[in-house]
């Protein structure tokens, strides 16, 4: 790391701390030549390999921009889009790979977008998965309905209570004879 003051090609790390979100490390450095201190911020790089073979740095903003188009006219806030982009980035970083194929990013978007807004999900999926016919839309809607019914049934099962649990004997109280 070159000193930003005297351009000396070396520096010594004085202190290291992780940032609030844990995605980067803040290092306090000191130049051995001029003895001035400066701060660096280190993050793990994540690159996107596009279909054309070109590689570019990952951008949360590009995720939000792409999904924003699918969410036009839907009750989705900018905060929702930011959270979605963060979830996608966390998913991609957890793969452990420094280079991610653009197609994989699209797949990583589909899950969180589906949870956020089903209509926006269908819009995004129709472009991303290149729906060619009405049958493609029908198949996607059928899967969404089946998943929704499965969630409703699971949720209904969670709401059931066993009334017998309310009348169990308390071991601390004596039983009447």
N, C-alpha and C positions, 0 to 999 in steps of 0.2 A: 504494500500500500504506500503510495507516494505521499509525502507530506504536502498538504495544500499550500503551505506557506513558503517553504524553501525548496520543494521538489526533491528532497532527499528520498532515495528509493526504498527506505526501510522505516518501520515504526514499531513501537512496542505497545502491546495491549496492557492497559492499566486496569480496566474494569469491563466486565461483560454482564449484560442483563437481558433477559428475554422481554420482548414487548408485551403489551397488555393482551393481545390476542394470541400470543405464543407462536406466531408465524414468522417472526424475525428476531434477530439478536442485535441489540444496541451495544456497540463497543466504544469505549473511551480509549483513545490512543495517544501516545506521546512520541514526538520525533526525537531521536537520539542526537541529532545535529543542532537544531535550534531550540529544543526543549519545549516547544509549544504543544498544546494539546488540541485534539480535534475528535469529533464523533463520527462513527460510521454506522450504517444500518445495513445488516446483511440479511438477505432473504434467499430461500432456495428457489432457483429458477424453474419455471415450468414453461415448456415450449409447445406450441401447437404445430402439428404437421398437416398442412392443407392438402387437398386433393391434388393440386398441381405439384406437390413436392416441396413447396416453399415452407420454411419454418419461421414462425414469428412468436413473440412472447405472448403468454396467456393474458387475457384481459377480462376482468369481471364485467367491465363496462360493456364489452361486446356481447356478453351473455345477456345482460339486462336489456340492451338495445334490441337484440334479436327476439327476445321473449316479449318485450313491450309491444311489438307489432302484433303478435298473436293475442295480446290482452287488450287491444283497443276496444273501448266500449264496454269493458268488463269491470266489475268492482274490485280491481286489483290496484293497490297503492304502490308508490315508488319504494316504500319501505319493504313491501312484500317482494318486489323485484330484487332489491338489494339482498334480502335474506335468501332468496332462491339462488342468486348468483354466488353467495357465500357458501351455501350448501353444495352447489355444483363444484366449486373450487375445492372444498374439503374432501369431497368424494374423489375427485381426480388426484389430489395430492396423496390421499391414502393408498392409491394404487402403487406408490413408490417409484413410478416412472417419471423421468425428467422430460420426456417427450410423449405427448398424447396426440393421437390421431383425431382430426376434426370430427370424424364420425362418432368416436367415443364420447366426445363432448355432447353431441346431440343426444346420445342415449342417456347420458348422465342428467340432462335437462328434463327428459320426459317424465321421470318419476316424481320429482318435486313439483313440476308444473301440473301434473295430474292431480296431486293433492291440493294444489292452490286453486285451480279453476279448470273444471272439466271441458268447458267450451274452448278456452284458450289452449288446452292440451290438444283437443281435436284439430284446431287450426294449425298449431305447430306441427303436430304429427302428420297432418295431410301434406304439408310442404316437405318436411324432413324425410318422411318415409315414402314420398312421391306416390300418394294415392292416385290411382289411374281411373277409378270408376266409383260409382255409387256403392257398389258392393264392398269396396275397401272401407268407406265410411260406415256402412252398416255393420261390418265385422268389428270395427273399433268401438262403435256404440254398444254392440252386444257385449263385448268384453267389459266395458265400463259399467253397464247395467248389472252384469253378473257379479262384478267386484263390489258394487254398491249394495246389492242384496246380501252378499256374504257378510259385509260389514254390519248391516242392519241386524242380521240374524245373530252375529257375535255380540253386538251391543245389547240386544234384547236378552241374550243369555246372561250377560253380566248384571242386568238389572234384577234378575230373579233372586229372591231371598228365600231362605228356608225358615218358615215361621216357627218350626220346632226349636230353633236356636234361641228364640226369645223366652221359651219356657223351661230351659234347662235349669236343673237344680244348681244353686250356688253352694259350693262345698263349704263355705264359711257359715251358712245358715243351717240350723238343724232341721231335719225333716219331721213334719208333724206326724204323730202316731195315731 
